Amino acid sequence: MESEYVQTLDGGRGDGQVTLVGVVHDHPASIYRVRRVVERETPAVLAVELPPLAVPLYEAHADDETPPPLGGEMSTAIQAADTDDVVGIDGPSTAFCRRLVRVLVSGRASVETVTRSVRGLASVAKTAVACRVAAALTAHTPLRVAVGESTSHDVSRTDPPHRQVADENRQIRTATAVLEAFERPPISRVRSETRETHMADRLRDLRSRGDVVAVIGLGHFDPLRDRLTD
């Protein structure tokens, strides 16, 4: 349940290794894979595909019970890690916003692309702030607050491993076929490439602290691997 979607990249020059773990969000096969890899690698740094503002909420979910009832593979990764150095490598952040502006300006993006990019960024920022507020409520009250809805799947962690793997692979094949059949609109391409460049830069910086395990959506797995091996 792990080898095809896990890859370790050497850091070089004394830096730590980066182990990428690709996931289908909230899928039981992915959650199992994340726990196995994090426990095996014992990274100095755990990097997760979350905005920095959202990390405290997932840390709170990880403290609840085993397995975490909320937060999917991200909370599971945090729970499995021995390190307290947990870093959200996705946007929005100040560095991410600066990068997005540079991409839009250098690419001479259309007014529509700029407008939709700003709206998308505002939406993600709103969710990240909601996560931080929810984390504060969780820390100081008996409430357990979830932000957003988890993705439902046709299998659960109680199903046999081979069935979980088959369902995960089916979803990956379907998503890949859709991406290959249709050209992505400019706004989607700009956002994805900006996110992936930003996350790759963050991982390069983080490996100076030691070995890193990065939990990322499978759609970003190949682009991040390619950027980190350039």
Number of C-alpha atoms within 10 A of each C-alpha: 18 17 9 8 15 19 16 15 15 16 18 9 7 10 17 21 21 26 23 26 25 23 28 19 20 18 25 24 27 26 22 20 21 29 20 15 22 24 14 11 13 16 24 20 25 28 28 25 20 19 21 20 22 24 24 21 27 26 21 22 27 23 14 14 10 11 18 21 12 23 23 21 28 29 25 25 31 28 24 21 22 15 13 11 14 21 22 22 28 23 24 23 17 8 11 20 16 11 16 23 15 13 16 19 12 9 10 11 16 13 10 11 17 18 13 14 21 15 12 15 18 13 12 15 18 12 17 23 15 18 24 19 18 21 26 16 15 18 14 8 9 8 12 15 17 17 17 10 8 13 10 10 14 10 18 15 12 8 12 10 16 11 14 23 18 14 18 21 14 12 15 15 12 10 13 12 11 10 12 9 8 8 10 11 9 14 18 15 12 19 16 15 16 22 22 20 17 21 26 21 15 17 22 17 11 22 21 16 13 15 23 30 29 29 27 25 16 19 16 18 20 13 15 22 18 10 14 18 10 5
